[in-house]
Amino acid sequence: MRKWSRKNSLGGLKLRSEMDAHEADVLRSLVGAVTGLLIDRAESAPEDDLAALTGLQLGNSTPPTDPRLARLLPDFHRPEPGSPDAERADLNSALRSLHEPEIIESKVAAGRVVLDTLPPQGGRVVINPEQADAWLTALNDVRLALGTALDIDADTPEHFPDDDPRGPSLEVYHWLTWMQDSLIQALAP
């Protein structure tokens, strides 16, 4: 992939890059996988009679058990241990039930923008600033999910040993990080 660049045109600001077919396939697969996880989560929400009557879309009230989804959809309220509201799990349940559907919808929409603007066989990618925001959201979600699967933290080395099966995935994680950083730099005035 080439570094993102910015170009002012009569139609407004455009951000450009180029990706080979293999890179496009990898990115399409990763974004599709994360989008699929999110869609499955949304579809697992229980039916609610009140929601059917009011039209208010409600989601799951319990946190995801999949660590990747838990990273993408964290608790809304994290009380300090020992604080008076530390025992208020019902607050997180209510907030999650109310807000998770729109968060998932936003994340899935961002993933679809990437999939729609990514050339099927690789090649030139040209996006506007709004699409770039969606790309940044989707890249971040993929990085969070992959980083969780790889158990990346502050102590993770830049490269795993040659015999570590996570090595290629870590390289993909670094590539996604570089792509996201390059796009942020191209967006900056």
C-alpha positions as CSV (number, residue, x, y, z in Angstrom):
1,M,0.0,0.0,0.0
2,R,1.1,3.5,-0.8
3,K,1.1,6.2,1.8
4,W,-2.2,8.3,1.8
5,S,-2.0,11.6,0.0
6,R,-4.4,14.5,-0.2
7,K,-5.5,16.3,-3.4
8,N,-7.7,19.3,-3.7
9,S,-10.0,19.1,-6.7
10,L,-13.0,20.9,-8.0
11,G,-15.1,18.3,-6.2
12,G,-13.3,19.1,-2.9
13,L,-10.6,17.3,-0.9
14,K,-9.8,13.8,-2.0
15,L,-7.5,11.3,-0.2
16,R,-5.7,8.8,-2.3
17,S,-3.7,5.7,-1.9
18,E,-3.0,2.5,-3.9
19,M,-3.3,-1.1,-2.7
20,D,-2.3,-4.3,-4.4
21,A,-4.8,-7.2,-4.7
22,H,-3.4,-9.2,-1.8
23,E,-3.6,-6.1,0.5
24,A,-7.2,-5.4,-0.6
25,D,-8.2,-9.1,0.1
26,V,-6.6,-9.0,3.6
27,L,-8.3,-5.7,4.5
28,R,-11.7,-6.8,3.0
29,S,-11.5,-10.1,5.0
30,L,-10.6,-8.3,8.3
31,V,-13.3,-5.6,7.9
32,G,-15.8,-8.2,6.9
33,A,-15.0,-10.4,9.9
34,V,-15.4,-7.5,12.4
35,T,-18.5,-6.3,10.7
36,G,-19.9,-9.9,10.9
37,L,-19.1,-10.1,14.7
38,L,-21.0,-6.8,15.2
39,I,-24.0,-7.9,13.1
40,D,-24.2,-11.2,15.0
41,R,-24.1,-9.3,18.3
42,A,-26.9,-7.0,17.1
43,E,-29.0,-10.0,15.9
44,S,-28.6,-11.7,19.3
45,A,-30.5,-9.0,21.1
46,P,-33.6,-10.3,22.8
47,E,-37.1,-9.5,21.4
48,D,-38.7,-6.8,23.5
49,D,-42.5,-6.1,23.5
50,L,-42.1,-2.5,24.6
51,A,-39.6,-1.9,21.8
52,A,-42.1,-3.4,19.3
53,L,-44.8,-1.0,20.6
54,T,-42.7,2.1,20.9
55,G,-40.3,1.6,18.0
56,L,-37.4,2.1,20.4
57,Q,-34.6,-0.2,19.3
58,L,-33.1,-2.0,22.3
59,G,-30.0,-4.1,22.4
60,N,-28.4,-6.7,24.7
61,S,-28.2,-5.7,28.3
62,T,-25.3,-8.0,29.1
63,P,-21.7,-7.4,28.0
64,P,-20.4,-9.6,25.2
65,T,-18.6,-12.8,26.2
66,D,-16.3,-12.7,23.1
67,P,-13.2,-10.7,24.2
68,R,-13.0,-9.0,20.8
69,L,-16.6,-7.7,21.1
70,A,-16.0,-6.7,24.7
71,R,-13.2,-4.5,23.5
72,L,-15.3,-3.0,20.7
73,L,-18.4,-2.6,23.0
74,P,-17.0,-1.8,26.5
75,D,-19.1,-1.0,29.6
76,F,-20.4,2.6,29.7
77,H,-19.8,3.1,33.3
78,R,-16.7,2.0,35.2
79,P,-16.9,2.9,38.8
80,E,-13.9,3.1,41.0
81,P,-13.5,-0.1,43.2
82,G,-15.1,0.6,46.6
83,S,-17.1,3.6,45.4
84,P,-20.8,3.7,46.4
85,D,-21.9,2.9,42.8
86,A,-19.5,0.0,42.3
87,E,-22.4,-2.5,42.8
88,R,-24.6,-0.8,40.2
89,A,-24.4,-3.3,37.4
90,D,-28.0,-2.3,36.4
91,L,-26.7,1.1,35.2
92,N,-24.4,-0.6,32.7
93,S,-27.2,-2.9,31.6
94,A,-29.6,-0.1,31.0
95,L,-27.0,2.1,29.1
96,R,-25.9,-0.9,27.0
97,S,-29.5,-1.8,26.1
98,L,-30.3,1.7,25.0
99,H,-27.1,2.7,23.2
100,E,-25.4,-0.5,21.9
101,P,-27.7,-0.8,18.8
102,E,-26.7,2.7,17.5
103,I,-23.0,2.1,18.3
104,I,-23.1,-1.2,16.4
105,E,-25.0,0.4,13.5
106,S,-22.4,3.1,13.3
107,K,-19.5,0.7,13.3
108,V,-21.1,-1.6,10.7
109,A,-21.8,1.5,8.5
110,A,-18.1,2.5,8.7
111,G,-17.1,-1.1,7.7
112,R,-19.4,-0.9,4.7
113,V,-17.9,2.3,3.5
114,V,-14.5,0.6,3.5
115,L,-15.8,-2.4,1.7
116,D,-17.6,-0.2,-0.9
117,T,-14.6,2.0,-1.6
118,L,-12.0,-0.7,-1.6
119,P,-11.3,-1.8,-5.2
120,P,-12.1,-5.5,-5.6
121,Q,-8.8,-6.3,-7.3
122,G,-6.8,-3.7,-5.5
123,G,-5.7,-0.5,-7.2
124,R,-6.3,3.2,-6.6
125,V,-8.4,4.1,-3.6
126,V,-9.9,7.6,-3.7
127,I,-12.1,8.8,-0.8
128,N,-13.5,12.0,0.5
129,P,-13.1,13.3,4.1
130,E,-16.4,11.7,5.3
131,Q,-15.3,8.4,3.9
132,A,-11.9,8.8,5.5
133,D,-13.6,9.2,8.9
134,A,-15.4,5.9,8.2
135,W,-12.1,4.3,7.2
136,L,-10.5,5.5,10.4
137,T,-13.3,4.0,12.5
138,A,-13.2,0.7,10.7
139,L,-9.4,0.5,10.8
140,N,-9.5,1.2,14.5
141,D,-12.2,-1.4,15.1
142,V,-10.1,-4.0,13.2
143,R,-7.0,-3.1,15.1
144,L,-8.8,-3.4,18.5
145,A,-10.3,-6.8,17.6
146,L,-6.9,-8.1,16.2
147,G,-5.0,-6.6,19.1
148,T,-7.3,-8.3,21.6
149,A,-7.0,-11.6,19.8
150,L,-3.2,-11.3,19.9
151,D,-3.2,-10.1,23.5
152,I,-1.3,-7.0,22.6
153,D,-0.4,-4.7,25.5
154,A,2.4,-2.2,26.4
155,D,4.9,-5.1,26.8
156,T,4.3,-6.7,23.4
157,P,7.5,-6.8,21.4
158,E,7.7,-5.3,17.9
159,H,8.1,-8.8,16.5
160,F,7.4,-12.2,17.8
161,P,10.0,-15.0,17.5
162,D,10.0,-16.8,14.1
163,D,8.4,-19.9,15.6
164,D,5.5,-17.9,17.1
165,P,2.3,-18.5,15.0
166,R,1.1,-15.0,15.9
167,G,3.9,-13.4,14.0
168,P,2.1,-12.9,10.7
169,S,-0.9,-11.5,12.5
170,L,1.3,-9.0,14.4
171,E,2.7,-7.8,11.0
172,V,-0.8,-7.2,9.8
173,Y,-1.6,-5.3,13.0
174,H,1.5,-3.1,12.4
175,W,0.4,-2.6,8.7
176,L,-3.1,-1.5,9.9
177,T,-1.5,0.9,12.4
178,W,0.7,2.4,9.6
179,M,-2.3,2.7,7.3
180,Q,-4.4,4.5,10.0
181,D,-1.5,6.8,10.8
182,S,-0.9,7.6,7.2
183,L,-4.6,8.5,6.7
184,I,-4.6,10.7,9.8
185,Q,-1.5,12.6,8.5
186,A,-3.1,13.0,5.1
187,L,-6.3,14.5,6.7
188,A,-4.3,17.0,8.8
189,P,-4.1,20.4,7.2
